[in-house]
C-alpha cells in the first residue's frame, strides 16, 4: 500500500461546519491559518501542486483558494505552465469578480499552455497514477489539503479527469464567454471554467457563499434565469448503469422544475464512440 500522508483534521472537515462556526465567532482563524500555512508548504513540497504559494490572509473567510495558472489573479504572476514566462495582470479574471484577489493563496500548476504533457504533480490519493491534466494542480491542491476550493478550466475533461483521479469533486460549468476574460483561450467556443472541492457539499456551500460562476453582469444574470437544456435520449434504454440512469432522470426533472426548458436530443453515433 502507498504511504498515507494526511492533512490535519482542522483543514479537511466540513466547510459548512467551519463557516458556521466562523459566523458564530467560534472558530479560531489564527490557529487555522498557522496550521494551513505550515501544512501547505510541506504538502506542496511533496505533491508539487503550486506554481505560487503565499500565506493565507488574516482578514478573509477561512477558505484556502487556488487558481489555475492560466487564469489571471491581480498581484500574482500568470505563467501559463511555462518555465520562463511571467505575466503580471493588473486585475483578476472576470470569473473571480466575487473572489477578492487577496483570498487566493495559490496559483496551481497546469500543463504547458493547457496542452502540454506532464505537469510534474504527484497524485495524493494514488501516487502510482498520473493525476492527468490540464487543470492538474486544481485537483491535486484540493486532494492534498492545500486548498479548499480551486478554479480550473475544462474543454473536454481538463477539470473532470484530474478530479476523478485524485478522488475529489470537479464541476465543469456551462460555457459562458462572459466568464472567460482574463483566461488563456484554448478553444473559445468550448472553453469553460470549473471548480474543484473535496465534496459536493463543500461545492454547494461555496457556490452560494461566493457566488461562483456569476460575473458582475446584469445581462449575464438575466440570461441564466432560464436555459434550453438538451437531454440525450441515448442515455436510457439500458445503455448505462441503472444508478446513472436514475440520477440522469432526477436531474432532468429538477431542471424542468427549476424553470428551464428541457428538450430531448439525439447524438447518434457519437454515443457509441464516446
matplotlib code that plots the C-alpha trace (Angstrom):
import matplotlib.pyplot as plt

x = [0.0, 1.3, 2.3, -0.6, 0.1, -3.0, -3.5, -4.7, -8.5, -8.8, -8.1, -10.3, -13.5, -16.9, -16.8, -20.4, -19.4, -16.3, -18.1, -21.0, -18.5, -16.7, -20.0, -20.8, -17.3, -16.5, -13.7, -10.0, -8.9, -5.4, -4.8, -6.4, -4.1, -1.0, -1.8, -2.9, 0.3, 2.5, 0.7, 0.6, 4.3, 5.0, 2.4, 3.4, 7.0, 5.6, 2.9, 4.2, 0.7, 1.5, 3.3, 3.0, 2.1, 1.7, 0.5, -3.2, -4.6, -5.8, -9.0, -10.7, -13.1, -11.3, -11.1, -7.9, -8.4, -6.2, -6.4, -5.1, -2.0, -3.7, -6.2, -5.2, -5.1, -4.2, -1.0, 0.2, 2.1, 0.5, 2.9, 0.7, 2.6, 5.8, 9.2, 10.3, 7.1, 5.7, 2.7, 1.7, -2.0, -3.5, -6.8, -8.1, -10.1, -13.8, -14.8, -13.1, -15.2, -16.7, -13.5, -11.1, -7.6, -6.2, -8.2, -6.2, -3.3, -2.1, -1.6, -1.8, 0.1, -1.2, 0.3, 2.1, -0.4, -3.2, -2.0, 1.5, 2.1, 3.2, 2.6, 5.1, 2.4, 2.0, -1.4, -2.1, -4.7, -2.9, 0.7, 1.2, -1.4, -0.7, -3.2, -3.9, -4.5, -4.6, -6.1, -3.8, -2.9, -6.5, -7.3, -4.0, -4.1, -7.6, -6.8, -3.6, -5.4, -3.6, -6.8, -10.4, -11.5, -9.7, -10.5, -9.6, -10.7, -12.2, -12.8, -13.0, -12.3, -9.4, -11.2, -13.1, -10.1, -7.8, -10.6, -11.6, -8.1, -7.4, -10.7, -12.2, -15.2, -14.8, -17.6, -17.3, -19.8, -21.7, -19.7, -20.1, -18.0, -18.7, -16.6, -13.5, -12.0, -8.6, -8.2, -5.9, -8.1, -7.7, -11.0, -13.1, -16.3, -15.8, -13.7, -15.4, -14.4, -14.7, -14.4, -12.8, -13.7, -13.3, -17.0, -20.2, -21.5, -18.4, -19.0, -22.7, -21.8, -19.1, -21.3, -23.9, -21.4, -19.0, -21.4, -19.2, -19.7, -21.7, -20.0, -21.0, -23.2, -26.9, -27.2, -25.4, -27.7, -30.8, -29.6, -29.2, -32.8, -33.9, -32.0, -32.8, -31.2, -30.8, -31.3, -29.5, -32.0, -29.3, -28.7, -31.8, -32.7, -30.2, -27.1, -25.8, -25.8, -29.2, -27.9, -26.6, -29.9, -31.9, -29.6, -30.0, -33.8, -33.8, -31.6, -33.7, -36.8, -35.2, -34.0, -37.6, -39.0, -36.5, -37.9, -35.6, -36.8, -35.8, -35.8, -34.7, -31.8, -30.1, -26.3, -26.5, -23.2, -21.3, -22.9, -21.3, -17.9, -17.8]
y = [0.0, 3.5, 5.7, 7.7, 11.4, 13.1, 16.8, 17.8, 17.4, 21.1, 21.6, 18.9, 18.9, 20.1, 23.6, 24.0, 23.4, 25.6, 28.6, 28.2, 28.3, 31.3, 33.2, 32.5, 33.7, 30.2, 29.4, 30.1, 31.6, 32.4, 28.7, 27.6, 30.0, 28.8, 25.1, 25.6, 27.6, 25.0, 22.1, 23.8, 24.3, 20.7, 19.2, 21.3, 20.0, 16.5, 16.9, 19.9, 21.3, 25.0, 27.4, 30.1, 29.7, 32.6, 32.8, 32.9, 36.4, 37.4, 39.3, 36.8, 33.9, 30.8, 29.3, 28.5, 29.1, 28.0, 29.3, 27.6, 29.2, 30.1, 32.4, 35.9, 36.9, 40.5, 40.6, 37.2, 36.2, 34.1, 31.6, 29.6, 26.5, 27.8, 27.9, 31.3, 33.2, 35.7, 38.0, 40.3, 41.2, 44.5, 42.8, 39.3, 37.3, 38.0, 34.7, 35.9, 39.1, 37.8, 36.4, 39.0, 38.6, 38.6, 35.5, 33.4, 31.8, 29.6, 29.7, 26.0, 24.0, 23.4, 21.7, 23.9, 26.2, 23.7, 21.2, 20.0, 16.6, 16.0, 18.5, 17.3, 16.9, 13.8, 12.3, 12.5, 9.7, 7.2, 8.2, 5.4, 7.0, 10.2, 12.9, 13.9, 17.5, 20.2, 21.5, 19.2, 21.4, 22.4, 18.8, 17.9, 21.0, 20.2, 16.5, 17.4, 19.7, 22.8, 24.4, 24.0, 25.4, 25.5, 27.1, 25.4, 25.3, 22.5, 21.8, 18.0, 16.9, 19.0, 19.5, 16.2, 13.9, 15.2, 15.4, 11.8, 10.5, 12.4, 11.4, 14.9, 16.7, 18.5, 20.6, 21.9, 24.7, 25.7, 27.5, 31.2, 33.7, 36.4, 34.4, 33.9, 37.3, 37.0, 33.3, 31.9, 30.8, 27.2, 26.6, 29.8, 28.1, 25.3, 26.7, 26.6, 27.4, 24.7, 24.3, 21.6, 20.9, 17.9, 17.1, 18.0, 19.6, 21.8, 23.0, 23.7, 25.8, 27.8, 28.2, 30.1, 31.8, 33.1, 33.3, 31.1, 31.3, 34.5, 37.6, 41.1, 41.5, 42.0, 40.8, 37.6, 37.0, 37.6, 35.0, 32.4, 32.6, 30.1, 27.9, 25.4, 22.2, 19.1, 15.7, 13.0, 10.3, 7.6, 7.6, 5.5, 2.1, 0.2, 1.9, 3.0, 1.6, 1.8, 4.2, 6.6, 6.4, 7.2, 10.2, 11.4, 11.2, 13.1, 15.8, 16.3, 16.5, 19.0, 21.2, 21.3, 22.1, 25.0, 26.7, 25.5, 24.2, 20.6, 19.0, 15.6, 15.4, 12.5, 12.4, 9.3, 7.5, 9.9, 8.0, 4.8, 6.5, 8.1]
z = [0.0, -0.7, 2.2, 3.6, 4.1, 5.7, 6.4, 9.9, 10.5, 11.1, 7.4, 5.9, 7.9, 6.5, 5.1, 6.1, 9.7, 9.5, 8.1, 10.6, 13.5, 11.8, 11.5, 15.2, 16.3, 17.5, 15.0, 15.8, 12.5, 13.7, 14.6, 11.3, 9.3, 11.1, 10.6, 7.0, 6.1, 7.7, 6.0, 2.6, 2.5, 3.5, 1.2, -1.8, -1.4, -1.6, -4.3, -6.3, -6.9, -6.8, -9.1, -6.5, -2.8, -0.3, 3.3, 3.9, 4.6, 8.1, 7.0, 4.7, 5.2, 6.5, 3.0, 1.1, -2.7, -5.6, -9.2, -12.3, -13.7, -17.0, -15.1, -14.1, -10.4, -9.6, -7.6, -8.7, -11.8, -14.6, -16.0, -18.4, -17.3, -18.9, -17.2, -18.5, -18.9, -16.4, -16.9, -14.1, -14.6, -13.4, -12.5, -11.9, -14.4, -14.7, -13.2, -9.9, -9.7, -6.4, -5.0, -3.7, -5.1, -1.6, -0.8, -3.3, -1.6, -4.5, -8.3, -9.1, -11.7, -15.2, -18.2, -20.7, -22.4, -21.3, -23.9, -22.8, -21.4, -17.8, -15.0, -12.5, -9.9, -7.7, -7.1, -3.3, -3.5, -5.7, -6.2, -8.8, -11.1, -13.1, -12.0, -15.6, -16.8, -17.8, -14.5, -12.7, -9.8, -9.2, -8.3, -6.6, -4.4, -3.1, -2.7, -0.8, 1.6, 0.3, -0.9, 0.0, -3.4, -6.7, -10.0, -13.3, -16.9, -18.9, -22.6, -22.9, -19.4, -18.0, -14.7, -14.5, -15.3, -12.6, -10.1, -10.7, -10.5, -7.2, -5.6, -5.3, -6.9, -10.1, -11.9, -15.4, -15.6, -18.7, -21.4, -20.8, -22.8, -20.1, -17.7, -19.9, -19.9, -18.3, -19.1, -21.7, -24.6, -25.9, -27.7, -27.5, -28.4, -25.9, -23.0, -19.7, -16.1, -13.5, -9.7, -7.5, -3.9, -1.6, -1.5, -3.4, -0.1, 0.1, -3.5, -2.8, 0.3, -1.6, -4.7, -2.5, -0.3, -3.0, -6.0, -8.0, -11.8, -11.6, -13.1, -12.1, -15.2, -15.0, -18.6, -17.7, -14.7, -16.8, -19.3, -16.5, -15.3, -17.9, -20.3, -23.1, -22.0, -24.2, -22.6, -24.5, -25.4, -25.8, -22.0, -21.5, -22.8, -20.7, -22.2, -18.7, -15.2, -13.5, -10.8, -13.5, -15.4, -12.3, -11.5, -15.1, -14.8, -11.5, -12.8, -15.9, -13.7, -11.4, -14.3, -15.6, -12.2, -11.9, -14.9, -17.6, -21.0, -21.2, -24.6, -26.0, -28.3, -30.0, -30.6, -32.8, -33.5, -31.2, -28.2, -29.4, -30.0, -26.5]

ax = plt.figure().add_subplot(projection="3d")
ax.plot(x, y, z, "-o")
ax.set_aspect("equal")
plt.show()
